[in-house]
């Protein structure tokens, strides 16, 4: 996404930008498919939605067009404030899941994030509360693209009856 598009999305309602672009491109003869492709590439609304809002705007219902009925983003999320910590958490998950022993749990991720957060902000732990709850970390794992599957191969137990293992 271009710097201009990102800046506009932060400062102006996406609906206004999308409808303006939609109306302009359609006016200059661009196809419905090309407009849809462009709007998708910049993170705008769909053609169908833009067309609906264009009709509202053209029908002189400007107040209805400009009203904001959705709550929208109230504040920054945890990862918006700490993007580097998010990258470290993703790397930690990848490394832990790549190990042959199956010791990784969501709790380990929550403790890792809590420890790194304390280090980054030079904070001392006063209580046992985690900065990021285990439930939030479960959602984070899904956002990171991790899948929960049973460990059917059980790498630790494979071959435990071999003679060399029994002697050891």
C-alpha positions in Angstrom: 0.0 0.0 0.0 1.4 3.4 -0.9 2.4 6.0 1.7 -0.4 8.3 0.5 -3.1 5.6 0.8 -1.9 4.7 4.3 -1.9 8.3 5.4 -5.4 8.9 4.0 -6.7 5.8 5.7 -5.4 7.0 9.1 -6.9 10.5 8.7 -10.0 10.1 6.6 -12.9 7.7 6.7 -12.3 4.8 4.3 -15.8 5.2 2.9 -15.0 8.8 1.7 -11.8 7.7 -0.1 -13.3 4.6 -1.6 -16.4 6.4 -2.9 -14.3 9.3 -4.3 -12.0 6.9 -6.2 -14.9 4.7 -7.3 -16.8 7.7 -8.7 -13.8 9.1 -10.4 -12.6 5.9 -12.1 -16.1 5.0 -13.2 -16.6 8.6 -14.6 -13.4 8.2 -16.6 -14.6 5.0 -18.2 -12.7 2.3 -16.2 -14.4 -1.1 -16.1 -16.1 -2.4 -13.0 -13.5 -5.1 -12.7 -10.6 -2.7 -12.9 -12.1 -0.4 -10.3 -12.7 -3.4 -8.0 -9.1 -4.6 -8.5 -7.7 -1.2 -7.7 -9.9 -0.6 -4.6 -8.9 -4.1 -3.3 -5.2 -3.4 -3.8 -5.3 -0.2 -1.7 -7.6 -1.7 1.0 -10.8 0.2 0.0 -14.4 -0.9 0.0 -15.9 -3.2 -2.6 -17.6 -1.8 -5.8 -21.0 -2.9 -4.5 -20.6 -1.0 -1.3 -19.1 2.1 -3.1 -22.0 2.0 -5.6 -24.5 2.0 -2.7 -22.8 5.0 -1.0 -22.5 6.8 -4.3 -26.3 6.6 -4.8 -26.8 7.9 -1.3 -24.4 10.8 -1.9 -25.8 11.7 -5.4 -29.4 11.5 -4.1 -28.5 14.5 -1.9 -28.5 12.6 1.4 -25.2 14.1 2.4 -25.9 13.8 6.1 -26.6 10.1 5.8 -23.4 9.7 3.8 -21.2 11.5 6.4 -22.7 9.9 9.5 -20.5 7.4 11.3 -22.6 4.7 12.8 -19.8 2.2 13.6 -17.6 2.3 16.6 -14.5 1.8 14.7 -11.1 1.5 16.3 -11.2 3.0 19.7 -7.5 2.7 20.5 -4.3 1.0 19.5 -4.0 -2.7 20.1 -1.1 -4.2 22.0 0.7 -5.2 18.8 0.2 -1.7 17.3 2.2 -0.3 20.2 4.8 -3.1 20.2 5.4 -4.3 16.6 8.9 -5.5 17.4 7.6 -7.6 20.3 5.1 -9.2 17.9 7.9 -10.2 15.6 9.8 -11.7 18.5 6.7 -13.6 19.7 6.2 -15.0 16.2 9.9 -16.1 16.0 9.6 -17.6 19.5 6.5 -19.6 18.5 8.2 -20.8 15.3 11.3 -21.9 17.1 9.3 -23.7 19.9 7.0 -25.4 17.4 10.0 -26.6 15.4 11.5 -28.5 18.3 11.1 -32.3 18.4 9.9 -32.3 22.0 6.4 -31.2 22.5 6.7 -28.8 25.4 5.3 -25.6 23.9 2.0 -24.3 25.4 0.2 -21.1 25.1 1.2 -20.4 28.6 4.8 -20.4 27.6 4.1 -17.8 24.9 2.3 -15.6 27.5 5.2 -15.8 29.9 7.7 -15.1 27.1 5.7 -12.0 26.0 5.4 -10.9 29.7 9.1 -11.2 30.3 10.1 -9.4 27.0 7.6 -6.6 27.8 9.1 -6.1 31.2 12.6 -6.1 29.7 11.7 -3.6 27.0 10.0 -1.2 29.4 12.4 -1.7 32.4 9.6 -2.8 34.6 9.9 -5.0 37.7 7.2 -7.7 38.2 5.0 -6.8 41.2 2.2 -9.3 40.8 1.6 -12.6 38.8 -0.7 -11.0 36.2 0.5 -11.4 32.6 0.7 -8.5 30.2 -1.1 -10.6 27.6 -3.5 -13.2 28.9 -3.4 -16.9 27.8 -6.7 -16.4 26.0 -5.3 -13.5 24.0 -2.2 -15.5 23.2 -4.5 -18.3 21.8 -6.0 -15.7 19.5 -2.5 -14.4 18.6 -1.4 -17.9 17.7 -4.3 -18.2 15.2 -3.4 -14.8 13.8 0.2 -15.9 13.4 -1.1 -18.7 11.3 -0.3 -21.6 13.7 -2.6 -24.6 13.6 -3.4 -26.9 16.5 -2.9 -30.5 15.6 -2.3 -33.6 17.8 1.3 -34.7 18.0 0.7 -38.2 16.8 4.3 -39.2 16.1 5.3 -38.6 19.7 9.0 -38.1 18.9 10.2 -38.5 22.6 8.6 -41.9 23.0 9.6 -43.4 19.6 12.3 -46.0 20.1 12.3 -45.9 23.9 12.4 -49.7 23.9 15.6 -49.9 21.8 18.5 -51.5 23.5 20.8 -48.5 23.3 18.2 -46.3 24.9 17.4 -48.8 27.6 21.2 -49.1 28.5 21.6 -45.3 28.6 
